[in-house]
Amino acid sequence: MNVMRRSVLTVADNGVVENAFRKSRLARGLVDRFVAGETLGDALAAAARIAAQGMTTTLDLLGENVATAEEAERAVGAYVAILQEMRAA
């Protein structure tokens, strides 16, 4: 992994940095347009509002970096659960 990517991921995984970013008005202003919410329910509600306006959306799950087989298995399980919930919605 290159040095820049490793550095960004290390900072992104830092709880203190995450909390500061979540509470920052500047950061919220930058991401609110692109981030539908913190939960799948938030994202599905936002997608439904956009669909009601005749537009389509895509949903992405961020933070899916894995380093072990166990983490990969948990990620796959989360993706399957998300897809099932999206289908039901």
N, C-alpha and C positions, 0 to 999 in steps of 0.2 A: 504494500500500500504506500502511495507516495506521501511525503511529509505533510503537504498541505491538507490532503484529505484526512489523514490521521489527526492533525491538529483541530480541524473543524469538528470532526466526530467527537473528539475528547471534550471540547468546549460544549458541544451540543448535549452530551451526556451528563454534564455537571448540573446538579440540582439547584445550586445557588444561581447559576447563570440562567437556567430555565425559569426560576421564579422571578428574577429581575426582569427578564424579557416579557413574561406574561403580564407583569404589572406596569410595564412601560407604556405610556400613552403613545409615544412615537412608534414603538414596535406594533402596537395594536392597529394604529392607523395604516401601517404598511401591509399588514397581513390580513386584516379583516375582509378585504375585497377578494382574497384568494382562499382563505381558510373558512370552511363552512361551520366549523365548530370543533369542540374538544371530544365529542362523543359521536358514535355512529348515529344515534337518534337525532342529534343536532344536524348532522350532514344530510340525513334522509329528509328531514323537515325542510332544510334549505333547498335541496334538490327538488322537492315537491313544489315549493313556491316558485322556483325558476321554471319548472315544467308547466305550471299553470299559466305562465306568460308565453308559452309556446317555444321555449328554448330547451336545449339539452345540456347535460352536465357530465362531468367525469368526476369520480371520487378516487382519491389516492390516500393511502395510509403511509404516513411518514414515520421514520424511526424504526424501520424494519431491519436494521443491520444486525446480523447474527455472526457469531464466531464459533459456535459449537453445533454439533448435530442435534443436541437437545433443544437449543434455542431455535434451530431451523424447524424442528418438529412442532414446537409451540407456535411459531409464526404461521406454519401451514394450517394448524388447527384454528388459529384466529382468522385467517383468510377464509377458510371454509365456513366458519360461523358467520362472518360478515356477509359473504355471498348468499348464504341461506336467509339471513335477515333482510338483505336487500331484495331478494326474490319475493319474500313474503310481503314486503311493503309495496 
